[in-house]
Amino acid sequence: MASAPANALPIFYNDLLPLSSADHVDYKVQPADAAPFLTTQHAVPLTVDEFVSAQRFAPIIFSAGNDAVPLLLMGLNEGVNIFVDDEGKLRGPAYVPAYVRRYPWMLAKLRPETDELSLCFDPTSSTIGAFDEGQALFEAGQPSELTQGVLKFCEDFEQAAARTGQFVRDLQDMDLLMDGEVTIQTPIADQPFVYRGFRMINEEKLRELRGDQLRKINQNGMLPLIYAHLFSLQLMRDIFEAQIAQNKGPIPMPELTAEVTA
């Protein structure tokens, strides 16, 4: 979920270029009121810093596999995002993950032999370029206030991503993650719709934690995050019904299995 080299680009990114005062001194940023890259993305990486705010709007799940990543589920089916229209504009109240707000920027390693991160951007984005109008990225050859703000946002995101990684490792060490399954029965089909391919916290194992383990996750701030995740799962049916209302629901069949992946 954190930085990745150009040969393993994360979702949304088509390419990465390091921001340079030599190559991009005339570049500007133009505001955008839509995120077209989000229209077909149903699950977006989420940091633990966002759990409490995000859980009011959409389910928080964990990706399948050993390296689980928290995801905000913005649609139950592949290619469906109920929170934006076909142009990528918000339909109404929603939580937009920091991962989305960061695009087209990110911190990335330019050389594998060093841990140094550089501010990079996706050159295919329509919001950055040598425009006549917009907010300048450089002033008198130095990073502008805008660029400094972007750098700070990306640095904060990386720190939140590190905290998120530790949170997931702690969950795994306590064996609290299990394979998830959601069954939704509706009048439009005789058999329920079944969604799998994600992970969730095992409430039974959570209740069985030893006193010292429970005290630890309460003191280190994990417990509110765990319950934010569990409470958010109640929104699964709301997301499903919104898909139906937008004519983006699954086709009725005896059983539908939908993989939820990053």
N, C-alpha and C positions, 0 to 999 in steps of 0.2 A: 504494500500500500504506500510505502514511502518512495523515495527516489529510485529510479530505474534508469539504466543506460539506454542509449538509443536503440540497441538491438533487442530490447525487451520493454517496449514502451507500455505504460499503463493505459487503461481505458481512456478514451477521448483524444489522446495525443497521437498525431500522425507523424510528427517529426520533432526534433529538439535542436535549438541553436542557442549557444551561450550568448547572453546579452553583452555587447561590446561597444564601448564609446567610439571606437574607430569605425566599426561597420554600421552602427545603428544610431549615430549621433543625430541624425535628422528624423528618427522614428518618433511617431506619436501614437497615442492610444485614443481610440474613439469609443464612446459609451455604447453598450449593447443592452437592449431591452428583452432579449430572447436568447435561449440556449438551444439551438437546433440539434446540437450533438447529444442532447439529453432525451430527445423524443422517443428513441427506441431503447433506452437503457432502463431496465426495470429494477436493478439493484446497484446501489452506489456505496463505495466505502465510507465508513463513518468512524470518527474518533470517539474515545470515551468522554472527551470534554463536551460532546454534543448529545450524549444519550438522554439527559433529562429534558432538553428542549425538543429533541426529535421525537421522543416517544409519544408525544401528544398528537402527532400527525400520521405516523406510519409505523409498521412493524420493524423492529430491529432484530435481525437474525445473524447467524454466523455462517460463513461459507463452508462448504464440505471440504474434507481432506485434513491432512495433518497441520498445515499452516493456515488455521482458520482466521478469517478477517471479519470484523463486524460490518454489516451491510444494512443500509436503509432500504427497505423494500417498497419501491414506488409503483410497483405493479406485480401481480402474481405470475403472469405469463411472460415468456421471453418476448422482448420487443415491445412491451406495453408499459407506458408510464402515464398514470392517470392524472398526474399533477400538472402536466403541460399540454398545450394544444399542439397541432401539427407544425406550428412555426417555432415551438419551443418557448412560448410565453406561458407564464403561470396562469392556471385557470382560477385560482382563488388562494385562500390561506394555505401555506405549505411551509415545511422546513427545507431549506436548500443547504445541503451539506457543504462544509468547508472545502471538500474535495472538488465540488463543482465550482464554487466561488473562486477557487485558486486558478482554474484554467483561464488562459493558456500558459500560465507560469508554473514553474516548479524548480526546486533545487535538485541538482543532479551532479553526479561525479563525472568529471571530464576524463580522468585517468584512473584506471582500476588500482594502481599502486598507491593511491593516496585516498584519505578519507575526506579531503576537502570538497565542499559542495559549492557549485557556482549557480548563479541565477540564470535560468534558461527559459525559453518560450517556444511555443509551437508556431513556426512560421506560416503554417497553413491557416491560422486564425485570421478572420477578416477584421479583427479589432486592432491589430498592430501593423504598422507599416509607415512608409514615407509619405504620410498624408499632408495636405495643405492645412487641414484643421485638426484639432485634437489636443490632448495634453501631452506635452513634451516629456520624453524619457530622460533627456539630458539637457542641462542648462550650463552654458559656458564650459562644455566638455565634462561636466560632473553630473552624477546621478541627480535627477530632480527629486523634489519632495514626493512626487507620485512613485517614482522608482524605489525610493527608500521605504515607502509604505508597503509596496509590493514585496520587497525583500523581507521586511519584518513579518508580514503575514505568512510568507512561505517558511520562515524560520520557526514561527509559532506552530505552524502545521506540522513540521518535522518533529518538534518536541512532543506535540500531542500524539503523533503517530508512534513515537517511542513509548509513551505511556500506554498506548493502546496495545502495543505488542506485549508489554509486560503483563497487562491485565489478562490477555488471552493465555499467555504462558502459565500464569497462576491458576486460571480456570482448568487448564489441561493437567497441571500438576496435581490438582485436587480431584481430577476425573469428573468434573461437573458438566462437561459438554456431551451431548448425545445426539444421535441422528434424529432429525425432526420429521414430523408428518402432520399435515393439516387436512382434515376431511370436512368438506362443505356440502351439505345437502340442500338442494334447491328444487323448486317446483318445475324447473325447465328440463330436468333429467330424472329418470327413475333411480339411477345409481349416483352416489355422491362423487364429487370431484375431489381427487386426492393429489396433494402437493407434497413432494419429497425433494431430496437433493440439497438439504441445508442442515445446519446444526443449531441446537438450542440448549439452554441450561436445563439440566435434569432436576426438577423440583424435589423429587424423592430423595436424591443424594444430598441436595442442599439441606433438607430437613434433618438428615442423618449426620451432618457434620459434627465433629467433636467440639466441645466447648472452646478449646484453645484455637481451633481453626475458625470457628465462628467469630471469636473475639478478634482474631487477626484481620479477617475480611471486613469487619465492622470498623476497626481502627484505621485501616489503610484506605478506606473509602470505596472498597469494592462492592459492599452490600447494596448501597443505593443504585449503583450501576446495574447490578444483577436484577433488582426489582424493576428498574426502568425497562430493561429488556423484556422481562416476563409480563409486565403490564401492557407493553406495546403489542404483544401478540394477540390481544383482544381485538385489534384493528384488522386482522386478516379478512374477516367477513366484510368489513366496510370497504376494503380495497377491492374485493371480489365484486361486490354490488356496484361499485363505481365503474368497474370495467364493463359490467353488463349494461349500465345506463349509457355508457359511451359507445356501445356496440363493439366493444373490444374483448368481450368475454370469450371463454373457451367454447368450442363446438361440443354440444352434448354427445356423449358416448358412454359405453358401459363403465369405463374408468379412465380418467385422464391423469397422467403422471407428468408433472412439469418440473424440470430441474431448475433450481434457483442458484445461479452462479454469478460471480463477479464479472 
